């Protein structure tokens, strides 16, 4: 996100509300200025929205950007309201063209890329890919002691059952392509052969209850970042794929060559999962480890 | 108060081959988070002894909440669906102010229009909690729960506040005939943007609209044994097996 803003070639001020290791990580990306608010455990970032909006009004930035994080958006919204900025969601890129700032955004679930030009102050919610931009010019943060609004937070474990899905290096997930509950055993064999955790799409957890809700991947479910995410019989709705945005490699097995999952996956197999999955298990258990000779 | 049906149905929009979006078939419809937002608003009303009123914008059927237990609704009938979330929020904020005496505004925290709920809070000058899954009221405060991964956050907020709700599951509700008939008798107040005095002059202009470059998957097709071996070889080459 900071790299996208840096591309405008203007002075870049980062505001961090959170623990000091987060502030250090942001400092290492080399903004021109870093303002850090380190709240106590029971004060959420949202508490500082009015104070930071007042600070933004003094600094009157031309461009304001936040991540999709709920607290970050509250800070953005307060500053945007105070500055009278327009706001474009779904931002994937920024450019300066003459006196205007052009925001590129992804809309309609990624079906279209639109560009909007703003002559005045503009805010945006960034949804693009993040890149590692650690520089040697790490700067010191300016600590800010700001008044907090009347809001507190208590953090604890979710009542949802903990699973290994969040930290697993490999995750195999399945969707409605799996026809019967007894067929889940097939997916379990694949997960075991890959030494992977098992996960699912929303209907599997919410509608048919074949897996616990804690294993459902998607917008309102788990957000995971495994090395490998293998989607079996999952169409690949934007809501589902949002949960694996940070996966290194996404592979998909689906019988429908037009399934949306093939538009976002790195690798795909078009085929019947009831034939392909046993073949993969067979290859893993009895095939040659250097399977590259088959290519 | 619950704000509902405030965005167009993106699934009914067509993207033409030249990349221009044809919105003609897309009405303002209940968003995927709207049923969950209504449930949260009802929970807040029940636990605080208050009542829920509805607010909608645009050309949708305003009776959606009236047939689902809400006794009164307001509609800004000519509010166009705008790319600038801040203008949408300004229309909503002005309507909330006109209705008055509101302790909590509950609105779907839409992924596609992720700036509306936070700017609405900013314009009202209220505290906001977004991506909330449930909320109740007690001892003059609002308690809202948000879940992320295996962590759960329980916020305690002094009203008035904006609560952005993210649905955890699809929860479509179909009203019965009795509720549909009752909805017709419930009051619906209609305003225009001009009535509210909101300036909807476009702060942004469309520069370009195009289909994204498709970076399709490398797809293997053929016999099961063959594609299995090809997929595993590719994954080994990536270093993820």
HADDOCK unambig.tbl for C-alpha pairs under 7 A between the chains (distance, minus, plus):
assign (segid A and resid 46 and name CA) (segid B and resid 128 and name CA) 6.94 0.50 0.50
assign (segid A and resid 70 and name CA) (segid B and resid 130 and name CA) 5.23 0.50 0.50
assign (segid A and resid 70 and name CA) (segid B and resid 131 and name CA) 6.15 0.50 0.50
assign (segid A and resid 73 and name CA) (segid B and resid 118 and name CA) 6.09 0.50 0.50
assign (segid A and resid 74 and name CA) (segid B and resid 118 and name CA) 4.85 0.50 0.50
assign (segid A and resid 74 and name CA) (segid B and resid 128 and name CA) 6.43 0.50 0.50
assign (segid A and resid 77 and name CA) (segid B and resid 115 and name CA) 6.76 0.50 0.50
assign (segid A and resid 77 and name CA) (segid B and resid 118 and name CA) 4.40 0.50 0.50
assign (segid A and resid 77 and name CA) (segid B and resid 119 and name CA) 3.94 0.50 0.50
assign (segid A and resid 77 and name CA) (segid B and resid 122 and name CA) 5.51 0.50 0.50
assign (segid A and resid 78 and name CA) (segid B and resid 118 and name CA) 6.84 0.50 0.50
assign (segid A and resid 78 and name CA) (segid B and resid 119 and name CA) 6.03 0.50 0.50
assign (segid A and resid 78 and name CA) (segid B and resid 121 and name CA) 6.91 0.50 0.50
assign (segid A and resid 78 and name CA) (segid B and resid 122 and name CA) 3.92 0.50 0.50
assign (segid A and resid 80 and name CA) (segid B and resid 119 and name CA) 6.56 0.50 0.50
assign (segid A and resid 81 and name CA) (segid B and resid 119 and name CA) 5.73 0.50 0.50
assign (segid A and resid 81 and name CA) (segid B and resid 122 and name CA) 5.15 0.50 0.50
assign (segid A and resid 81 and name CA) (segid B and resid 123 and name CA) 5.18 0.50 0.50
assign (segid A and resid 86 and name CA) (segid B and resid 84 and name CA) 5.72 0.50 0.50
assign (segid A and resid 86 and name CA) (segid B and resid 86 and name CA) 5.28 0.50 0.50
assign (segid A and resid 86 and name CA) (segid B and resid 203 and name CA) 6.07 0.50 0.50
assign (segid A and resid 87 and name CA) (segid B and resid 84 and name CA) 5.24 0.50 0.50
assign (segid A and resid 87 and name CA) (segid B and resid 85 and name CA) 5.25 0.50 0.50
assign (segid A and resid 87 and name CA) (segid B and resid 86 and name CA) 5.30 0.50 0.50
assign (segid A and resid 87 and name CA) (segid B and resid 115 and name CA) 6.62 0.50 0.50
assign (segid A and resid 88 and name CA) (segid B and resid 83 and name CA) 6.68 0.50 0.50
assign (segid A and resid 88 and name CA) (segid B and resid 84 and name CA) 5.53 0.50 0.50
assign (segid A and resid 88 and name CA) (segid B and resid 85 and name CA) 6.20 0.50 0.50
assign (segid A and resid 89 and name CA) (segid B and resid 112 and name CA) 6.96 0.50 0.50
assign (segid A and resid 89 and name CA) (segid B and resid 113 and name CA) 5.90 0.50 0.50
assign (segid A and resid 89 and name CA) (segid B and resid 114 and name CA) 5.83 0.50 0.50
assign (segid A and resid 89 and name CA) (segid B and resid 115 and name CA) 5.96 0.50 0.50
assign (segid A and resid 90 and name CA) (segid B and resid 112 and name CA) 6.90 0.50 0.50
assign (segid A and resid 108 and name CA) (segid B and resid 10 and name CA) 5.58 0.50 0.50
assign (segid A and resid 111 and name CA) (segid B and resid 211 and name CA) 6.38 0.50 0.50
assign (segid A and resid 111 and name CA) (segid B and resid 212 and name CA) 6.83 0.50 0.50
assign (segid A and resid 112 and name CA) (segid B and resid 15 and name CA) 6.97 0.50 0.50
assign (segid A and resid 112 and name CA) (segid B and resid 19 and name CA) 6.51 0.50 0.50
assign (segid A and resid 112 and name CA) (segid B and resid 209 and name CA) 6.84 0.50 0.50
assign (segid A and resid 112 and name CA) (segid B and resid 210 and name CA) 5.71 0.50 0.50
assign (segid A and resid 112 and name CA) (segid B and resid 211 and name CA) 4.68 0.50 0.50
assign (segid A and resid 112 and name CA) (segid B and resid 212 and name CA) 5.81 0.50 0.50
assign (segid A and resid 113 and name CA) (segid B and resid 209 and name CA) 5.74 0.50 0.50
assign (segid A and resid 113 and name CA) (segid B and resid 210 and name CA) 5.35 0.50 0.50
assign (segid A and resid 113 and name CA) (segid B and resid 211 and name CA) 5.95 0.50 0.50
assign (segid A and resid 113 and name CA) (segid B and resid 212 and name CA) 5.76 0.50 0.50
assign (segid A and resid 114 and name CA) (segid B and resid 208 and name CA) 5.62 0.50 0.50
assign (segid A and resid 114 and name CA) (segid B and resid 209 and name CA) 4.30 0.50 0.50
assign (segid A and resid 114 and name CA) (segid B and resid 210 and name CA) 6.44 0.50 0.50
assign (segid A and resid 115 and name CA) (segid B and resid 206 and name CA) 6.02 0.50 0.50
assign (segid A and resid 115 and name CA) (segid B and resid 207 and name CA) 5.22 0.50 0.50
assign (segid A and resid 115 and name CA) (segid B and resid 208 and name CA) 4.95 0.50 0.50
assign (segid A and resid 115 and name CA) (segid B and resid 209 and name CA) 6.31 0.50 0.50
assign (segid A and resid 116 and name CA) (segid B and resid 204 and name CA) 5.93 0.50 0.50
assign (segid A and resid 116 and name CA) (segid B and resid 205 and name CA) 5.38 0.50 0.50
assign (segid A and resid 116 and name CA) (segid B and resid 206 and name CA) 4.58 0.50 0.50
assign (segid A and resid 116 and name CA) (segid B and resid 207 and name CA) 5.26 0.50 0.50
assign (segid A and resid 117 and name CA) (segid B and resid 204 and name CA) 5.45 0.50 0.50
assign (segid A and resid 117 and name CA) (segid B and resid 205 and name CA) 5.29 0.50 0.50
assign (segid A and resid 117 and name CA) (segid B and resid 206 and name CA) 6.42 0.50 0.50
assign (segid A and resid 117 and name CA) (segid B and resid 207 and name CA) 6.13 0.50 0.50
assign (segid A and resid 118 and name CA) (segid B and resid 203 and name CA) 6.37 0.50 0.50
assign (segid A and resid 118 and name CA) (segid B and resid 204 and name CA) 4.69 0.50 0.50
assign (segid A and resid 118 and name CA) (segid B and resid 205 and name CA) 6.70 0.50 0.50
assign (segid A and resid 150 and name CA) (segid B and resid 157 and name CA) 6.32 0.50 0.50
assign (segid A and resid 150 and name CA) (segid B and resid 158 and name CA) 5.93 0.50 0.50
assign (segid A and resid 151 and name CA) (segid B and resid 155 and name CA) 6.90 0.50 0.50
assign (segid A and resid 151 and name CA) (segid B and resid 156 and name CA) 5.63 0.50 0.50
assign (segid A and resid 151 and name CA) (segid B and resid 157 and name CA) 4.55 0.50 0.50
assign (segid A and resid 151 and name CA) (segid B and resid 158 and name CA) 6.53 0.50 0.50
assign (segid A and resid 152 and name CA) (segid B and resid 155 and name CA) 5.61 0.50 0.50
assign (segid A and resid 152 and name CA) (segid B and resid 156 and name CA) 5.26 0.50 0.50
assign (segid A and resid 152 and name CA) (segid B and resid 157 and name CA) 6.72 0.50 0.50
assign (segid A and resid 153 and name CA) (segid B and resid 153 and name CA) 6.39 0.50 0.50
assign (segid A and resid 153 and name CA) (segid B and resid 154 and name CA) 5.46 0.50 0.50
assign (segid A and resid 153 and name CA) (segid B and resid 155 and name CA) 4.31 0.50 0.50
assign (segid A and resid 153 and name CA) (segid B and resid 156 and name CA) 6.21 0.50 0.50
assign (segid A and resid 154 and name CA) (segid B and resid 153 and name CA) 5.73 0.50 0.50
assign (segid A and resid 154 and name CA) (segid B and resid 154 and name CA) 5.19 0.50 0.50
assign (segid A and resid 154 and name CA) (segid B and resid 155 and name CA) 6.52 0.50 0.50
assign (segid A and resid 155 and name CA) (segid B and resid 152 and name CA) 5.84 0.50 0.50
assign (segid A and resid 155 and name CA) (segid B and resid 153 and name CA) 4.54 0.50 0.50
assign (segid A and resid 155 and name CA) (segid B and resid 154 and name CA) 6.41 0.50 0.50
assign (segid A and resid 156 and name CA) (segid B and resid 151 and name CA) 5.84 0.50 0.50
assign (segid A and resid 156 and name CA) (segid B and resid 152 and name CA) 5.34 0.50 0.50
assign (segid A and resid 156 and name CA) (segid B and resid 153 and name CA) 6.44 0.50 0.50
assign (segid A and resid 157 and name CA) (segid B and resid 150 and name CA) 5.95 0.50 0.50
assign (segid A and resid 157 and name CA) (segid B and resid 151 and name CA) 4.67 0.50 0.50
assign (segid A and resid 157 and name CA) (segid B and resid 152 and name CA) 5.53 0.50 0.50
assign (segid A and resid 158 and name CA) (segid B and resid 147 and name CA) 6.75 0.50 0.50
assign (segid A and resid 158 and name CA) (segid B and resid 150 and name CA) 5.13 0.50 0.50
assign (segid A and resid 158 and name CA) (segid B and resid 151 and name CA) 4.79 0.50 0.50
assign (segid A and resid 158 and name CA) (segid B and resid 152 and name CA) 4.51 0.50 0.50
assign (segid A and resid 160 and name CA) (segid B and resid 150 and name CA) 6.82 0.50 0.50
assign (segid A and resid 162 and name CA) (segid B and resid 150 and name CA) 6.10 0.50 0.50
assign (segid A and resid 206 and name CA) (segid B and resid 169 and name CA) 6.65 0.50 0.50
assign (segid A and resid 220 and name CA) (segid B and resid 166 and name CA) 6.93 0.50 0.50
assign (segid A and resid 220 and name CA) (segid B and resid 167 and name CA) 6.70 0.50 0.50
assign (segid A and resid 220 and name CA) (segid B and resid 168 and name CA) 5.20 0.50 0.50
assign (segid A and resid 222 and name CA) (segid B and resid 149 and name CA) 5.32 0.50 0.50
assign (segid A and resid 223 and name CA) (segid B and resid 149 and name CA) 6.70 0.50 0.50
assign (segid A and resid 227 and name CA) (segid B and resid 240 and name CA) 5.82 0.50 0.50
assign (segid A and resid 228 and name CA) (segid B and resid 240 and name CA) 5.93 0.50 0.50
assign (segid A and resid 262 and name CA) (segid B and resid 216 and name CA) 6.08 0.50 0.50
assign (segid A and resid 262 and name CA) (segid B and resid 217 and name CA) 5.32 0.50 0.50
assign (segid A and resid 263 and name CA) (segid B and resid 214 and name CA) 6.66 0.50 0.50
assign (segid A and resid 263 and name CA) (segid B and resid 215 and name CA) 6.40 0.50 0.50
assign (segid A and resid 263 and name CA) (segid B and resid 216 and name CA) 4.66 0.50 0.50
assign (segid A and resid 263 and name CA) (segid B and resid 217 and name CA) 6.09 0.50 0.50
assign (segid A and resid 264 and name CA) (segid B and resid 216 and name CA) 6.52 0.50 0.50
assign (segid A and resid 264 and name CA) (segid B and resid 217 and name CA) 6.67 0.50 0.50
assign (segid A and resid 265 and name CA) (segid B and resid 217 and name CA) 5.09 0.50 0.50
assign (segid A and resid 266 and name CA) (segid B and resid 217 and name CA) 4.56 0.50 0.50
assign (segid A and resid 266 and name CA) (segid B and resid 218 and name CA) 6.16 0.50 0.50
assign (segid A and resid 267 and name CA) (segid B and resid 217 and name CA) 4.77 0.50 0.50
assign (segid A and resid 267 and name CA) (segid B and resid 218 and name CA) 4.71 0.50 0.50
assign (segid A and resid 267 and name CA) (segid B and resid 219 and name CA) 5.78 0.50 0.50
assign (segid A and resid 268 and name CA) (segid B and resid 217 and name CA) 5.71 0.50 0.50
assign (segid A and resid 268 and name CA) (segid B and resid 218 and name CA) 5.94 0.50 0.50
assign (segid A and resid 268 and name CA) (segid B and resid 219 and name CA) 4.38 0.50 0.50
assign (segid A and resid 268 and name CA) (segid B and resid 220 and name CA) 6.09 0.50 0.50
assign (segid A and resid 269 and name CA) (segid B and resid 219 and name CA) 5.50 0.50 0.50
assign (segid A and resid 269 and name CA) (segid B and resid 220 and name CA) 4.84 0.50 0.50
assign (segid A and resid 269 and name CA) (segid B and resid 221 and name CA) 6.09 0.50 0.50
assign (segid A and resid 269 and name CA) (segid B and resid 227 and name CA) 6.72 0.50 0.50
assign (segid A and resid 270 and name CA) (segid B and resid 219 and name CA) 6.94 0.50 0.50
assign (segid A and resid 270 and name CA) (segid B and resid 220 and name CA) 6.52 0.50 0.50
assign (segid A and resid 270 and name CA) (segid B and resid 221 and name CA) 5.60 0.50 0.50
assign (segid A and resid 275 and name CA) (segid B and resid 224 and name CA) 6.13 0.50 0.50
assign (segid A and resid 276 and name CA) (segid B and resid 224 and name CA) 4.99 0.50 0.50
assign (segid A and resid 276 and name CA) (segid B and resid 228 and name CA) 6.42 0.50 0.50
assign (segid A and resid 279 and name CA) (segid B and resid 224 and name CA) 5.93 0.50 0.50
assign (segid A and resid 279 and name CA) (segid B and resid 225 and name CA) 5.28 0.50 0.50
assign (segid A and resid 279 and name CA) (segid B and resid 228 and name CA) 5.86 0.50 0.50
assign (segid A and resid 280 and name CA) (segid B and resid 228 and name CA) 4.81 0.50 0.50
assign (segid A and resid 283 and name CA) (segid B and resid 228 and name CA) 6.96 0.50 0.50
assign (segid A and resid 283 and name CA) (segid B and resid 229 and name CA) 6.56 0.50 0.50
assign (segid A and resid 291 and name CA) (segid B and resid 229 and name CA) 5.86 0.50 0.50
assign (segid A and resid 291 and name CA) (segid B and resid 232 and name CA) 6.66 0.50 0.50
assign (segid A and resid 291 and name CA) (segid B and resid 233 and name CA) 4.83 0.50 0.50
assign (segid A and resid 292 and name CA) (segid B and resid 233 and name CA) 4.56 0.50 0.50
assign (segid A and resid 294 and name CA) (segid B and resid 229 and name CA) 6.33 0.50 0.50
assign (segid A and resid 294 and name CA) (segid B and resid 230 and name CA) 6.29 0.50 0.50
assign (segid A and resid 295 and name CA) (segid B and resid 230 and name CA) 5.75 0.50 0.50
